[in-house]
Amino acid sequence: MLQDFRGLVQFISAERGLMLFMISVGTAFLTLQSLAWFQAVFLGSIVFCGWSGLDALNNFYDVDLDVISDPSRANYTRKLGKLGLLIAIGFAALSLGLGAFTLMPLVVLFIMVGILFGVLYSVPPLRLKQTVGKPLVNFTVGAIPVLIVSAFSNSFSVNVVALVFLIGATTAVNSLWEDLADFDSDFNSGAKTVPIVLGLRKGLFLTLAMGYGLIPLMVLVGVLFQLHLIYYFILSALTLFVSLRLVQKRRNLFGNKAGTKELLELGHVLAKDFVVVAIVQTLSLMFSSYLTISHILPM
C-alpha cells in the first residue's frame, strides 16, 4: 500500500502541487491582507487539485519518455493504465468544482484557462512540451494560480502583477532545467526543446542567465509587498548555494575538455538543485507573507 501511495505521489507530481499550494496560500495572505486561513487553504486546494491533474495528464502521455528519465514513475503509470487518465480528469474536475463553489466567474475562467494550457502542453497532436514554446506554456503554470487567488480577492494591483510575472518566470525557468535533465530522452523522441534547438552548452548558459535574472524580480516583489527580512536572507542563501555549486562544477561548464557528457552531468545536478531552491523559495514566500501580515516578528 505504501508503494502504491508513493507511486501516486510521483504520478501527480505532488511536489509541484505543494509548491503551488504554498504560493497560493502566501498570495492569499498578501492580497486579502489578513491571515484568512480558510480562504487561503481553500484556494490552495483548488490549485493543488488542478495542477496535480494536469501533471498526471502529462505523465500519462509521457510514459514512454519516462522509461529513460524516470523508470519508477513509468512503471507505475503503466500499472495504472487507463485509470491514470481517469485520475487526471478527476483531479481537474475537482478543481473546477471547488472553483465553482466560490460563485466567482473569473476564478472559474482562470481554472479553465489553466486546464486548457495543460491539455495543449501534454496531449497529442500538439504536445507543446516538445517544442521551443514549452517555457511559455510553463509560465502559465505559475502565473495562473496567482491570478486565481487575485480574482478571488479582487486584487490586481501592480504588486500582484509583479508576483504573477515572478512565479510565472520561475516555472518557465524550471521547465528549462527539466529539459536539460531530459536532454537524452527528448533528443531520442525528436522533441525540439530549447536545449536541443540551441545546443546543450548554449541552452545551459541561457537557463543560468534566466535563473539569475529572477533575483532582481524576487527583490522587487519583496519590496512591493514589504516582506519580512527573512525573505531576503533566504534568497541570499539560495543564491550563494547555486553560485557555489557552479564554482564546484566550473570545469564541467568552462573546461576546455567539457563535452556533452560533462554538460549533461552538470545539467542533471543543477536541475535537482533548482527543485530544492524552488521548494525553499516558495516556502519562504509563504512564511514571509505570514510574518508580514501577522507582525509576529519585527521587520
N, C-alpha and C positions, 0 to 999 in steps of 0.2 A: 504493500500500500504506500509506503514511504517513497519507493522508487517511482510509482505512478504519479505521486504528488510532485516529485522533482521533475519528472518529465513534463507535466502540465505547466509548471513554472517556467521551464525552458521554452515550451511551445508558445506560450502567450508573451514571452519576453517580459516577465513580471518586473525585472529591474528597471526597464524603461517606463513601464506603467507607474511604478512607485516614484520615479523621478518626476514625472509629470503630475502625479498626485501632490507631491511636496511643493512643486511650483504653483499649482492651483491654490493650495492652502495659503501659501505665502502671499500670493496675489490677492486673494480674498481679504486677508487681513489689511493689506495696504489700500485696496480700493474701497472697502467698506469702512476703513478707519476705526475698526473695533475688532476685538477678539471674538468674532462671531463663529465659534467652533462648529456649531451645527451646520450653518450655511457653507463654511469652508470645507468641511469633510464631505458634505453632500456634493458640492461642485467637484471636489477632488475625485469622488467616486464616479461621477459622470465621465470624467476624463479618463480615469483608470480603466473603466469598462470599455469605453470606446476604443482607446488605443491598444488595449490588450487584444480586443477583437481584430483590429487591423494588423497587429503583429502576428497573430495566429493565422490570419488570412495569408500574409506574406510567407510565413514559414510553411504553410500548406503547399503553396506553389513553388517553394524553394527547396523542396525535399531532395531533389537530385543534386543541387549545388551543395547542400549541407552535408552530403556524404563525404565531401572533401574538407569543408571548413568546420563543420560541427557534427561529427558522426553520431554522437549520442542523441542529439535532437532529431536527426534524420531518422534514426531507428524508432524513436517514439512516435514521430509523425506518421511513419509507415504503419506502425502498430495501430494508430487511431483510424487510418483510412478515411472514409468519407465523414466519419464522426468529427474529424478535425475541422472540416468545413462548417458543420453544424455548430460546433463550439464557437468558431469565429463569428458566425451570424448571430448566435445567441448573445454574445458579449456586446456586439454592435447594437442589437435590438434593445438590450437592457439600457445602454447608454441613451438611446433615443427616448425610451420610455421614461427614464429619470428626468431627461431634459424637458419632455412634455409636461411633467408634473410641476414644473416651475410656472407654467402658463405664460411663458415669455417667448414669443415667436423668434426673436433674434437669437436666443440661446439655442433653440432647435435648429435654426438655419445654420449656425456655425457648426453644430454637430454634424449636420447633413453634408456640409462642405468638407469637413474633415474626413468623413466616410468616403465621399466621392474621390478625394485625392488618394485615399488609401487604396481604393479599388483600382484607380488608374496606375498607381505605383506597382501593384503586385500582380494583377490579373491579366492574363493574355487576352488579346494580342498586343496591347500597348506595352505593358511591363516597363514603365518609365524608370524603374530602378536599374535597368540595364542600359541606360542612356546617360549622356552628359547632363541631362536635366534632373538627375536624381537629387543633387543637393537642393535644387529649387523646390522640389516636392517635399523634401525633408524639412525645409524651412517651415512649412505649414504644420508639421508635427509639433513644433514648439510654439509657434505663433497662435494657432487656433485655440489651444487650451486657455491661453491668457485672454483671448478675445471672448471666449465663453464666460469666463469669470467677469470680465469687464461689462459684457452685455447684461449679466445678472445684476451687477451693482450700478449699472447705468453710468459708467465712468470711462470716458475716452479722452482723458487729458494727455498732455504732452508726455507726462511721466509714464503713462500706460503705453503710449506709442513706442517710447524708448524701450520699455520692457518687452513689448511684442517683438521688436527687432532683435533685442539681445537673445531672448530664448529661441527665436526662430533661427538666428545665425548660429547659435550653439548647436542645435540639432543638425543644421546643414553641415557644419564642420565635422560633427560626429559621423555623418554619413561618409565623408571623405576618408576618415580614419578606417571605417568599416571596409571601404573599397580597397584601401591599401592592404588590410588584413586578408581580404578575399581576392587578392590580385590573381592568384593562380586559377581558382575556380571560375572567376569572371572571364579570364582570358580564354580558358578552355571552352567556355559556353558561348563565346562570341559576343559577350557584352561589350559595350562602348562607354565604360565609365571614365571619369576624368583621368585617373592614373594611367589607364590603358591608352587613351587618346593622346595625352601629353607625354607619356613615358613615365616610368616609375620614379626616376630622380626628380623630374620637374613636378610631378604630382605630389611628391613628398615635401618639396620646398614650398609649393603652393599651400598645402594643408598646414604646414608650420606657420607660414606667414598669416594665414587667416586665423589660426588659433591665437597667435599673439595679438592680432588685430582686434580680438574680442576684449582685451584687457581695458582699453580706454572706454569702451561701451559699458563694461561692467562697472567701472568707476563712475561714469556718468549716471547710471541707474542708481547707484548708491547715494550719490549727491542729490539727485532729484527727489528720491524718497526719504532722504535723511536717515539712511540705515545706520545701525549701530557700528561702532568701531571694530567690533569682532568681524564683521563682514570684510573689511579691508585687510585685517590681519590674516584671515583665512585665504583671501585672494592672493596676498603677497606670498604666503607659504606655498600655495599651489603653483604659482609662477616660478618660484625658486625650485620646487620639486621637478618640474618639467625641464627647466634650464639645466639643472644638474644632471638629469638623465641625458640630455643632448651632449653635455660635456663628456659624460661617461662613454657615450656611443659615438663620439665625434669621428672616429676612424671609419665607422660604417657610412657616415654621411659625407665626410670631406676627404677621406683617404684616397690616395692615388689608385689603390688596388680595390677600392669599393665597387663591387659589381652587383649583379641582380640579387645574388644570394644574400649579401650583406645588407642591401637596401630592404629586401623582404623581411629579414630578421628585425631590422630597426622598425619597419612598419608595423610588424606584429607586436613588438614591445610597446611602442607608443600608442597603438590602438587600445591595448589593455590599460595603459596608464590613463588615457583620456576617459575611459569608462569610470575609473576611480575618481578622477578630477571632476567629472560631470556630476557624479553622485554627491561628492563632498560639497561642491559649489551649490547644487540645488538645495541640499540640506542647510547649508549656510544661509541661503536666501530666505528659506522658510523660518529658520531660527532667528535671523536678524530682523525679519519682519515682525515676529512675535515680540522681540525685545524692544523694537522701535515703538510699537503700539502699546505695549504693557508698561513701559517705563520702569521695569523691574531693576535694571542696572543703569547707572549714569552713562550718558553718551561719552 
